[in-house]
Amino acid sequence: MIHAYLRLSTNEDKQKNSFEVQLHEIKSHFEVGKTFKETISGSVPLHRRKALFAMLEVLQKGDRVVVLRLDRIRGANPYFLFFGHLL
């Protein structure tokens, strides 16, 4: 199954990547099963991202996660790339 993770940053003046824009772009390339979204700054530690962890709890072997841009899931945390590799 393909899951979409959408994040809006709380500090962006113009939400050029609104939930609708992100999901529309992702769905134009992938058939999405479940969508997880939250409004939270990319500088917030990963353990405080409720939608992200809700998604991680339902992932099964073979599932894929799609984001519009890498910074939507990683934000300011470079360690998430390593974490993603472990999955």
MARBA-3410 file (N, C-alpha, C, O; in Angstrom, 1 decimal):
87
0.8,-1.2,0.0,0.0,0.0,0.0,0.9,1.2,0.0,2.0,1.2,0.6 ~ 0.4,2.3,-0.6,1.1,3.5,-0.7,0.4,4.5,0.3,-0.8,4.7,0.2 ~ 1.2,5.1,1.2,0.7,6.0,2.2,1.3,7.4,1.8,2.4,7.5,1.4 ~ 0.5,8.5,2.0,0.9,9.8,1.7,1.1,10.5,3.1,0.2,10.5,3.9 ~ 2.2,11.2,3.3,2.4,12.0,4.5,2.5,13.4,4.0,3.3,13.8,3.2
1.6,14.2,4.6,1.5,15.7,4.3,1.8,16.5,5.5,1.2,16.2,6.6 ~ 2.6,17.5,5.4,2.9,18.3,6.5,2.9,19.8,6.1,3.5,20.2,5.1 ~ 2.2,20.6,6.9,2.3,22.1,6.7,3.1,22.6,7.8,3.0,22.2,9.0 ~ 4.0,23.5,7.5,4.9,24.2,8.5,4.1,25.3,9.1,3.4,26.0,8.4 ~ 4.2,25.5,10.4,3.5,26.5,11.1,4.1,27.9,10.8,3.5,28.9,11.1
5.3,27.9,10.3,6.0,29.2,10.2,6.0,29.8,8.7,6.7,30.7,8.5 ~ 5.3,29.1,7.8,5.3,29.6,6.4,4.2,30.7,6.3,3.1,30.4,6.6 ~ 4.6,31.8,5.8,3.6,32.9,5.6,2.6,32.5,4.5,1.4,32.7,4.7 ~ 3.1,32.0,3.4,2.2,31.5,2.4,2.3,30.0,2.2,3.3,29.5,2.0 ~ 1.2,29.4,2.4,1.2,27.9,2.4,1.1,27.5,0.9,0.0,27.0,0.5
2.2,27.6,0.2,2.2,27.2,-1.2,2.1,25.7,-1.4,1.8,25.2,-2.5 ~ 2.3,25.0,-0.3,2.2,23.5,-0.3,1.1,23.1,0.6,1.3,22.2,1.5 ~ -0.1,23.6,0.4,-1.2,23.3,1.3,-1.5,21.8,1.2,-1.0,21.1,0.3 ~ -2.3,21.2,2.1,-2.6,19.8,2.1,-3.2,19.5,0.7,-2.8,18.4,0.2 ~ -4.1,20.3,0.2,-4.7,20.0,-1.1,-3.7,20.0,-2.2,-3.7,19.1,-3.1
-2.8,20.9,-2.2,-1.7,20.9,-3.3,-0.8,19.7,-3.2,-0.6,19.1,-4.2 ~ -0.4,19.4,-2.0,0.5,18.2,-1.8,-0.2,16.9,-2.2,0.3,16.1,-3.0 ~ -1.5,16.7,-1.8,-2.2,15.5,-2.1,-2.5,15.4,-3.6,-2.4,14.4,-4.2 ~ -2.9,16.5,-4.2,-3.2,16.5,-5.6,-1.9,16.1,-6.4,-2.0,15.3,-7.3 ~ -0.8,16.7,-6.1,0.4,16.3,-6.8,0.8,14.9,-6.6,1.2,14.2,-7.6
0.7,14.4,-5.4,1.1,13.0,-5.1,0.1,12.1,-5.8,0.5,11.1,-6.4 ~ -1.2,12.4,-5.8,-2.2,11.5,-6.4,-2.1,11.5,-7.9,-2.6,10.6,-8.6 ~ -1.4,12.5,-8.5,-1.3,12.5,-9.9,-0.2,11.5,-10.4,-0.1,11.3,-11.6 ~ 0.5,11.0,-9.4,1.6,10.0,-9.8,1.4,8.6,-9.1,1.9,7.7,-9.6 ~ 0.6,8.6,-8.0,0.5,7.4,-7.2,-1.0,7.1,-6.8,-1.7,8.1,-6.7
-1.3,5.9,-6.7,-2.6,5.5,-6.1,-2.4,5.4,-4.6,-1.8,4.4,-4.1 ~ -2.9,6.4,-3.9,-2.7,6.5,-2.4,-3.8,5.7,-1.7,-5.0,5.9,-1.9 ~ -3.3,4.9,-0.7,-4.3,4.2,0.2,-4.7,5.1,1.4,-5.9,5.4,1.5 ~ -3.8,5.4,2.2,-4.0,6.2,3.4,-3.2,7.5,3.4,-2.1,7.5,2.8 ~ -3.8,8.6,3.9,-3.2,9.9,4.0,-3.0,10.3,5.4,-4.0,10.2,6.2
-1.9,10.7,5.8,-1.6,11.2,7.1,-1.1,12.7,7.0,-0.2,13.0,6.2 ~ -1.8,13.6,7.8,-1.4,15.0,7.6,-1.4,15.7,9.0,-2.1,15.3,9.9 ~ -0.5,16.7,9.1,-0.4,17.4,10.3,0.2,18.8,10.0,0.9,19.0,9.0 ~ -0.1,19.7,10.9,0.5,21.1,10.8,1.4,21.2,12.0,1.0,21.3,13.1 ~ 2.7,21.2,11.6,3.8,21.3,12.7,5.1,21.7,12.0,5.3,21.4,10.9
5.8,22.5,12.7,7.1,23.0,12.2,8.1,21.8,12.0,8.1,20.8,12.7 ~ 8.9,22.0,10.9,9.9,21.0,10.7,11.0,20.9,11.7,11.7,19.9,11.8 ~ 11.1,21.9,12.6,12.1,21.9,13.6,11.6,21.2,14.9,12.4,20.9,15.8 ~ 10.4,20.7,14.9,9.8,20.0,16.0,10.4,18.6,16.0,10.5,18.0,15.0 ~ 10.9,18.1,17.2,11.5,16.8,17.2,10.5,15.7,16.7,9.3,15.8,16.8
11.1,14.7,16.0,10.3,13.6,15.4,9.3,13.0,16.4,8.2,12.6,16.0 ~ 9.7,12.8,17.6,8.8,12.1,18.6,7.5,12.9,18.9,6.6,12.4,19.6 ~ 7.5,14.2,18.5,6.3,15.0,18.8,5.3,15.1,17.6,4.4,15.8,17.6 ~ 5.6,14.3,16.5,4.8,14.4,15.3,3.8,13.2,15.3,4.2,12.1,15.0 ~ 2.6,13.5,15.8,1.6,12.5,16.0,1.2,11.7,14.7,1.1,10.5,14.7
1.0,12.5,13.6,0.6,11.9,12.4,1.7,11.0,11.8,1.4,9.9,11.2 ~ 2.9,11.5,12.0,4.0,10.7,11.5,4.1,9.3,12.2,4.3,8.3,11.5 ~ 4.0,9.3,13.5,4.0,8.1,14.2,2.8,7.2,14.0,2.9,6.0,14.1 ~ 1.6,7.8,13.8,0.4,7.1,13.5,0.7,6.3,12.2,0.3,5.2,12.0 ~ 1.3,7.0,11.2,1.6,6.3,9.9,2.6,5.2,10.1,2.5,4.1,9.6
3.7,5.4,10.9,4.7,4.4,11.1,4.1,3.2,11.8,4.6,2.1,11.6 ~ 3.1,3.4,12.6,2.5,2.2,13.3,1.7,1.3,12.4,1.6,0.1,12.7 ~ 1.2,1.8,11.3,0.4,1.0,10.4,1.2,0.5,9.2,0.7,-0.4,8.4 ~ 2.5,0.9,9.0,3.3,0.4,7.9,3.5,-1.1,8.0,3.8,-1.6,9.1 ~ 3.4,-1.7,6.9,3.7,-3.2,6.9,4.8,-3.4,5.8,5.0,-2.5,5.0
5.3,-4.5,5.8,6.4,-4.9,4.9,5.9,-4.7,3.5,4.8,-5.2,3.1 ~ 6.6,-4.0,2.7,6.2,-3.7,1.3,5.5,-2.4,1.1,5.4,-1.9,-0.1 ~ 5.0,-1.8,2.2,4.4,-0.5,2.0,5.4,0.6,1.6,6.6,0.5,1.8 ~ 4.8,1.7,1.1,5.7,2.8,0.7,5.1,4.1,1.2,3.9,4.2,1.3 ~ 6.0,5.0,1.5,5.5,6.3,1.9,6.0,7.4,0.9,7.1,7.4,0.4
5.0,8.2,0.5,5.3,9.2,-0.5,5.1,10.6,0.1,4.1,10.8,0.8 ~ 6.0,11.5,-0.1,5.9,12.9,0.3,6.1,13.8,-0.9,6.8,13.4,-1.9 ~ 5.6,15.0,-0.9,5.8,15.9,-2.1,7.3,16.3,-2.1,7.9,16.3,-3.2 ~ 7.8,16.7,-1.0,9.2,17.1,-0.9,9.8,16.4,0.3,9.1,16.2,1.3 ~ 11.1,16.1,0.3,11.7,15.4,1.4,11.6,16.2,2.7,11.5,15.6,3.8
11.6,17.5,2.6,11.5,18.3,3.8,10.2,18.3,4.5,10.0,18.7,5.7 ~ 9.2,17.8,3.8,7.8,17.6,4.4,7.9,16.5,5.5,7.2,16.6,6.5 ~ 8.7,15.5,5.3,8.8,14.4,6.3,10.0,14.6,7.2,9.9,14.2,8.4 ~ 11.1,15.1,6.7,12.3,15.2,7.5,12.4,16.5,8.2,12.9,16.6,9.3 ~ 11.9,17.6,7.6,12.1,18.9,8.2,13.5,19.3,8.5,14.4,19.1,7.6
13.8,19.7,9.6,15.2,20.1,10.0,16.0,19.0,10.6,17.0,19.2,11.2 ~ 15.5,17.8,10.5,16.1,16.7,11.2,16.8,15.8,10.2,16.1,15.0,9.6 ~ 18.1,15.9,10.1,18.8,15.0,9.1,18.9,13.6,9.5,19.2,12.7,8.6 ~ 18.6,13.2,10.7,18.7,11.8,11.1,17.5,11.0,10.6,17.6,9.8,10.6 ~ 16.5,11.6,10.1,15.3,10.9,9.6,15.7,10.0,8.4,15.2,9.0,8.1
16.7,10.5,7.6,17.1,9.7,6.4,17.7,8.4,6.9,17.4,7.4,6.2 ~ 18.5,8.4,7.9,19.0,7.2,8.5,17.9,6.3,9.0,17.9,5.1,8.7 ~ 16.9,6.9,9.7,15.8,6.1,10.2,15.0,5.5,9.1,14.6,4.3,9.2 ~ 14.8,6.2,8.0,14.1,5.7,6.9,14.8,4.5,6.2,14.1,3.6,5.8 ~ 16.1,4.6,6.2,16.9,3.5,5.7,16.7,2.2,6.5,16.7,1.1,6.0
16.5,2.3,7.8,16.4,1.2,8.7,15.1,0.5,8.5,15.0,-0.7,8.7 ~ 14.0,1.2,8.0,12.7,0.6,7.8,12.8,-0.4,6.6,11.8,-1.0,6.3
END
